[in-house]
Amino acid sequence: MDTLRDMNLALTYIEDNLDQDIDYAQVAQLAGTSEYHFRRLFSYLAGMSLNTYVRNRRLSQAGQELHKSDVKVIDVAIKYGYHSVDGFTRAFKDWLGVAPSEVRGLKHLKVFPRMTFQLTIRGGIDMNYRIEQKDAFKLVGVKRRVPIVFEGENADILKLAQSITVEQRTKLQSYRNTEVTTVVNASYHFGEGRHEEKGELDHLIGSITTLDADFDGFEVVEVPACTWAIFNSVGSYPHTLQQTWAKIASEWLPSSSYELIKVPEICFTGDMSDPHQVYSEIWIGVKEKAE
């Protein structure tokens, strides 16, 4: 559970420095990870980006001060990192719905409480996983930039799948020379709003191969040798697969000794004849957390 402890230490540092410049390198150091991975893990756990959390906490604190005292709006704006009253007023009004100068007349004030992380054990699907080291390979297929969708089928990914011709499917099948002999889906180049179900990502449908060939007409993504956490599940598609993704982020990552690395995230399924009993695998690239 050290990960949760360290995340909360990082949040305490943020809380103590809301009225100062926050050193995000220090935040990451307290969390025991890199800034990139801290931001990613924070978004997974909190359901919002780190920047959104800090902005909302600062605006909440500013609102409390304006409501309870005769402090000047310009002083509060500067205290919480805004360079002009206009910029602060726009942000504050977008968040609260009223201008900072109107807060003192409110009977009820919106607040954004400080966050802490706790591990909650929930019922539901089992999490079966293994850790494997794999040599470098290629992802070969067709790619499209698609919107991020957490639940249900992604209409743009369905359109991408439907766009693949019989000839392309035959070629992609001929490239498969690893233990993965089925169609794979891979996601990478995630947009900033990923963990708030905003923005886009690159999605590839195709094959895993180690061949050196002319993949003319297909997207090719080189994946380096690395360690993979591989999760398998059986259940209704795509609900069980999406639940497994969520549990990896909210339960497995915080309590494991691993952190994510920047490689494509891969999934594939087995026999789809019974949509309520579909076998699936999820591969995420990982490395051991530094002590």
N, C-alpha and C positions, 0 to 999 in steps of 0.2 A: 504493500500500500504506500510505499515511499513516493510514488509518482503523485498521488493525491496530496500528500503532505507538502511536497515541493511546489506543486501548483498553487496551493494555498499560501505558501510563503511568498511566491511571486505576486499573488493578488494583494497580500498585505503591503508589499513594497509599492505597488501601484496606488493603493489607497492612501498611503503615507505621502505620496508625491503628486496627488491630483492637482495641487496648486503650484507645481514646479514642472520643469522639463523632465519627462520620464526617460530614463536610460534603458531602452529595451534590450540592450546587450546584458545589462545587469539583471533585468527581469528573466531573460533566458537562462542566465547563469544560476539564479536561484531555483529555477525549475529543473535544472540539470539537463538542459538540452540546448539545441541551437535556436536562434530566434525564429527561423523558418518553421521548425517543427513545433515550437511553442505556439506560434500563431495558428498553425494548422490544428493542433490538438485542442487549443482553447476553443476554436470555432466548432469543432466536433462536439465538445462537451457542453458548451454554452448555447449553441444554436444561433450565434451571432459572431461577427468579427471582433477581434480585440479592439480595433479602432472605434467601432460602434459602442462597445462597452465603456471604454474610457470617456468618450464624448458624452454618453448618457449620464455617467457618474458625475462628471464635471458640471453638466447642466443641472443635475439634480441638486448638487451642493450649492451651486450658484443660486438656484431658486430658493433654497432654505435660507441662505444669508439675506437675500433681498426681502424675503417675507418677514423675517424676524428683526431686522435692524434698519437703520436709516443710511446704510452704506450706499455710495453712489454707484450707478450702473457702470460707469467707466472703470471704476476701481475693481469691481467684480469681474468685468470682462477681461481686464489685463491679468488679474490674479489667476484666471483659469485658461490662460493661453491665447486669448483673442487679441488681435492687433488693432481692432477698431470696434467702436460701439455698434456700427452698422452690421458688421459680420456676426458679432455676438447676438444682436437682436434678431437677425434672420434665423440663426441656428436655434435660439431659445424659443422663438415663436413657432418654428417648425415642430419642435419637440413638445412644447406645452400648449400651444394654441393661443397664447397671449403674449404681449410684449413684456420685457423685463420691468418696465415702469409701471405695469398694471398688477404686479404680483402682490403688493402690499394690501390690495383691496379684496383679495380672494379669501373665502372662508375655508375652502378645501384646496390643498396643494398637491399636485402630482409629484410623486417621488420615484426614484429609480434606486432600489436598495443595493447595497454591496452584495456581491456574489461570493459564495464559498462552494467548493466541490465536495461531494460526498459520494461514496460508492453505494448504490442501491442494487440489491439482488432481486431480480424479477423472474417470474415464471416465463414459460414460452418455449421456444425452440432450443434444442441442444446446440452446443458449439463444439464441433469436432475439428481439430486442426493438427497439423504436423509442420515441422520446420525442415526445409530442404535447401541444400545448396545446389544451384543449377548453373551450368555453363552458359555462356552468351548464346543468344538466339535472335531471330528476327521475327517481327510481326509483319505479315504481308496481307494486304487487303484493300478494301475501299474505305475512304474516310470522309467524314462530314463534320462540320462545326455545328453542335446541337445545343439546345437549351438544357439546363440542369433540371431534372425531375426526380424527386425522392420517391414518390409513390405512384403505383400504376404503370402502365406501359407508356414509354416515351414515343409520341407520335412521329417525331423526326427520325428516331432510330428505326422505327418500323418502316418509314419511307426509304431510309437508307438500305435496309435489308431487302425491300421489294425492288429496289433499283438494280440489284446484282443480277446479271444475266446468267442463263444456263451455262454459257461458254465460260464466263468468269468463275462460276462455282466449280466447274470441272477443273480449271487451271489451279484454283486455290487448293482443291483437294489433292492434286498431284504434288503440291509442294510439301505436304505434311509428312515429316520423317521423324517425329518425336513420339513420346507416349501419348500426346494429346492429338487424337485423330478426328476431332470434331471441330465445328465452327467456334471460334473464340470472339469475344467482345473485349475490347481494350479501350480504356479512357485515360487521357493525358492532357497536358496543357490546360489545366483547370483555370477558370476565371476567378477573380477576387471574391465574388459573392457565392462561391461554391457552397459553403456551410450554412448559408441562409436561403438555399434553393433559388439563387439568383445567378445570372451570368450564363456562360457557356463553357463547353469543353470540346476537345477533339475526340471523336468516337470512331474506332476502326472495327470493322467486321471482316474476319479473314482467318488466317492460319498461323500457326507457330511452325517455324522451320529453321534448320541450320544449313540449308543448301546455299551455295554460291551460284546464283543463277540470274538470268535476265528477267526481272520481274516487271517488264515493260507494261505500263498502264496501271500499276498498282502502287499504293502507298507502302513504303518500307520503313519500319522503325527498328533501329538497332537497340537491343536490350542487353546491357552488360551482364557478365557473370555476377551473381549476387545471391543473398539468402532470401528465401521466400517463406512467408507464413501462409499456409494453404488450408483453407477452411472448406469443409464439405457439409452439405445438408440435403435433406429430402423433404419435400413438401409442395404446396401449391405454388405455381409460377404465375407472376414474378414476386408474389408477396413474401414467400420464405426467403428468397434470394435477397430482397431489399431489407428484410428484418435482420438477416445475417450481417449485411453491411453496417446497419445501425448498431448492432451489438458489438461488432469489432471496434467501432469508434468509441462507443460510450462505456463499454465494460472491459473488453479484452485489452485494448491498448493501455488504458490507465493503470491496469493491474499487472501487466506483463513486464518483462525485462527488455522489451524491444521498442524501437521507435521507427517510424516510416523513413524510407529513403525515396528519392525523386526518380521513380521509374513508373511506367504505365501500370495501371491497376487492371487486372485481367479476370474475366469470368467466362465460364462455359457450362453448358448443360448436357445431360445425357438424353435418354429416350423421352420424347415429349408426348407419347401417345396417351398417357394419363396425366392431365394437367395438374392433378392434385397430388401426384407422387413423382415429382421431377427431381432427379439427382442434379446437383450443381456444385461447382467448385469456384472459389474466389482466391486469387493469388495477390498478395500485397508484398512488395519488397521491404525488407526490414534490416536493421542492424542492432547489435547489442547496445544498450544505453551505457554511456560512460559512467563510471563509478563516481 
